[in-house]
């Protein structure tokens, strides 16, 4: 069986990532209390930051599937994923219960370990990097 061309793989990954960030953005805007619970104490104006990040996730999802903005969206979403990692650590280590999410380490350990994969996914699907398949290429 032949492997699909890299462009098709990237496109599928891009649309999946856009759907993921659109859903997350919607949740940040519609249910901010859940995110406020896991926001580190050192984040200033946390309710406003959560609202703004929701809007930015929605904008990033749209930009990721828009050719002229794709590269910048990939970089922005990767940086965003890096910046929210401390909230994931707080969620795990302080055992904060959030409705609809498991509270065991069977959830938290993979979630924390996969954050670098999400960062790579944003960069790869936007054409910022081709690693490990090819050199950097712009789409």
HELIX and SHEET records of a PDB file:
HELIX    1   1 UNK A    6  UNK A   30  1                                  25    
HELIX    2   2 UNK A   32  UNK A   38  1                                   7    
HELIX    3   3 UNK A   46  UNK A   64  1                                  19    
HELIX    4   4 UNK A   67  UNK A   69  5                                   3    
HELIX    5   5 UNK A   70  UNK A   83  1                                  14    
HELIX    6   6 UNK A   85  UNK A   93  1                                   9    
HELIX    7   7 UNK A  105  UNK A  125  1                                  21    
END                                                                             
